[in-house]
Amino acid sequence: MTRATFRTHRLEETDTGHYTELLYDDGENDEVLVCAAHGGQVEPWTAEQAVELTARLPSASCWACLGYDDQRKPFELWHPPSSAFSPEAYPLLGEIADRGFETVVSFHGLGDDRVLVGGATDAETKRRVSDRLETAVSDPVESVSSGPYAGVSPNNFVNWLSRDGAGGLQLEQSRAVRDDERGDVVAALEALRDDGVL
């Protein structure tokens, strides 16, 4: 078995910040991929959640992008839509683009006071994830299959990275959940993986 390593690739620099791609992978794993495409100061705490969940699972890879800037708003600089990420523009993503992961989970931030469970994975999986998260966080949790935060587009990386394009799980989380209950979300997802839901 090949040992997994962390690697980074600097995507862009400003006078006061940087945008970096991160990959933790052994070059072979195709079981679980955990993502945070808008990490760092773009959607705070999402990358930390992705790294923590990856560390808790026996066979998982992690891909994330982290944006930081001391003067400008990282969200405005580095928040492409999830359907705009391509292997051509993100070299480390390109290394895993054709792997076909059994389970893909993507952490995101949301401006509303709620948690949305989306992605193109099946409705039953989203319902079971929603039910578990309802007991883990204070904000309302709902499963979504349509609307701007549903994450169901086949062009969304969480979906095309999954095996046979079956679809991944996208979690949109309020700032309060990311600030105060991010560990509870990670623990809930770990338990769902242990239960065979994810």
N, C-alpha and C positions, 0 to 999 in steps of 0.2 A: 504494500500500500504506500502510495506517495504521500509525503507529509504536506499539509496545506501551509501556504505562506501568505503573508500580507504584502501586497504591492500597490504602489500608487503611481499615478500619471498626472502631471500638471497639465490641465487643459487650457487655462487662461490665467493671466496675471494683470492686475491693475496697479496703479501707483500705491494703493493702500490695501490691497487684498489679493486673493487668489481663488481659483476654482479647480478642484482636484478630484480625480476619479480614483476609487479604491476597489480592490478586489482581494478577497480572501478565498482561496481555492486550491485544491490539490491537482487540478487538471483532469480529474476522472469522475468526481462526484456528480451524479445526476438525480439524486433523491430530493434535496431541498435547496432552494435558492431564496435568500432573504435580501430584500432590496430597500434602499432609501435614496431615490434619485434626486431628492431636494433637501439633502442634509446640510449640516453646518448651521449657519445663520439664516439659510433660506427658509426652511421649515424646522425650527429648533427641536432637538431631541430625537428626531426620526432616525438619524444615522446611529445614535447611541442605542436605540431600541433594536435596530437591525443587527448591530454587532453583538449585543447581549443575547438576543434570541439565537443567533448563529452559535455562540459559545456554549449555549445550553443544550444544543441538539447534537446527537452523535455523528451525524453525517449531513453537514450543511455547508454551503458556500455563501458568501456575502458580496454583493456589489452595491456601491453607493457613490454618490457625487456630493461633495462638500464645498459650499461657497462661503467665503468670509471676506468682509470688507469693512474697514474702520470708518470710512467717510460716506459711502453710498449704501443704498439698500440692497442687500444681496438678493432679496426676493425679486426685485426689478431687474437685476443683472443676470441672474441665473435660475430662472424658473420656466424652462420650456415645458409645454404640455407633455404628458406621459406618452402621447402618440408620436412625439417628435424625436425621441431618442433612437439613434441608429448605430449599428456596429461600425459604420464608416466614420462617424464623428466621435465615437467613444471607443478607443482601442481596447480597453480592458473588457468592456461589454462585448466587443467583437470576439474575444477569446472564448466566451461561453455561449455565444448567440445560437449555435447549432446543437447545443448539448441536449435539449429536450428534458427539462427537469420535471420530475413527478409532481412536486409541489413548489409553487412560487408565491411568496408573500411580499407585499410592498407596503411600507409605512409612509404615510403622508400626513400633512397638517391641514386643518380646516379652520376657517374663520368663525364658523358657527359653534354654538355650545351644544354639540352633539358628536356622536361617532357614527360613521356610515361604513357599512360592510358591503363592498362591491367587488368588482372584477367579474370576469366571464366564467368563473367556476360555477358549478351547479347551484341551484336555489337551495337545496337541502343543506349543503355545506355552509352557505352564507347564513341560513337560519340558525344552524347549530353554533356557528361562531358568534352570531348576534346574541343568542341566548346566554352563552358563557360570558360574553363581555358585559352584558347587562348586570350580572352579579359582581363584576370586578371594578366597574367605574361608576362615577356619580352622574355623569351626563347621560341623556337618553341615547339609546343605540337602536339603529334601524338597518335592515337589509335593503339594498337598493339595486335595481336592475335597469333603471333608466334615469335620465337627468345628467346634469353636467359633472357630477362626482361619482357616477356609477362605475366608471372604469371598464366598460364592457367592449370597447372598440377592439377589433382584432389588431389594430396598429399600436395599441398600448403595450409597452414592453412586458408588463406583468402577464399578459396573455400569450404573446408570441414566444416568450421564453419557455412556456410550459410544453410538456410532452404532447405532441400531435396537435398543438394549438388548443388544447382542451380548456385553457383559461386559468388564470391565477386569482389570488385573493388580494384585494386592495382595501387598505384600512385608512379612512380619512378621520383624523382625530382633532378634537378641539384643543386649543392651547392649554386649557386647564388640565385636561387629561394628560397631555404631553409633559406638562410641568410637574404635576403632582402624582399622577397614577400610571406613568409610563411603565414602571416595573410590574404593575398589576396586569397590564395588557400583555406584556411579554410572558409572564407566568401563565396567563390564561391560554395563550397560543401554544406554549410548551405542553400544557396539559392536554390540549386538543390534539396535538401531534402524538402524544403518548396514547391517547384514546383511539387513534386511527382515523380521526376526522379530517386531519390535514395530511 
